[in-house]
Amino acid sequence: MPIVQARVSEKEMYDMKAMAKSKGLTLSDVVRESVALYIANEKPTLAYGDMKDKIWMADDFDELPEGFEDYV
């Protein structure tokens, strides 16, 4: 089984123990549940090419709009 290490303050530890007790769970159960929820909600990191065919740009994107000549 993997081992997860984290540093928490005394107050955080107290709060986690209180939450576990209020749910009728052990501290280990609460930590395991929290880690599982974090992993389930984590969004994958985008890699090069992931947005291909998901972004559309107008054909005239690089053209200067009329009336903007003074600003360029």
N, C-alpha and C positions, 0 to 999 in steps of 0.2 A: 504494500500500500504506500502511495507517495506521502511524503512528509512536507507540510507547509509550515513555514516559520514566519512570524510577524511580531513586531513590537507594538504593544498597546499600553496605554497609560493605566494607572490604577482605576481611574473613573470609568474608562472604556471597558475594562474587565468587569467591574462591578455592574455596569449597565448590561453587558452581554449575559452575565450570570442571572441578573434579574429578569431579562427577557426570556431566557431559557426556562427559568422557574415558572414564569407566568404562562408559558406555552405548554408546560408539562414535559419539557424535553431536557436532555442533558446539554451541557455547554458544547460538547463535541458535535451533537446533532445540529445545533444552531450554526456553528461555524461551517460544518459540511453543507448545510442548506444554503448559507450565504455564498459560499464559494461556487456551488452549483448554479445558483441564480446569476451570479456575476458572469460565469462562463457562458450561460445560455443567452444572456443579453449583450455580450460583447460583439461588436461589429467587426467584421473582417477588415483588415488593412487593404486598401486598394493597391493594386500593382499596375505596372505599365500595361496599357492596352485594355484594362477592365471597363473603361467607359466607351470603348469602340461601339459605334452604332447606337449610343444612348444620348448623344448630344448632336443637335442639328444646328447648323449655322446657315443664315440666308446666303443665297448666291452672290448678293451684292455686299457682303460683309466688309470687304476691303475697300469699297468705293466710298468716296467722300460725299456725304449728303449735300443736296443743294442748299446754298446759303451759308455754308460753314467755311467758305474759302478764307474769310477774314480771320478766322481763329487758328488757321494752320500756318 
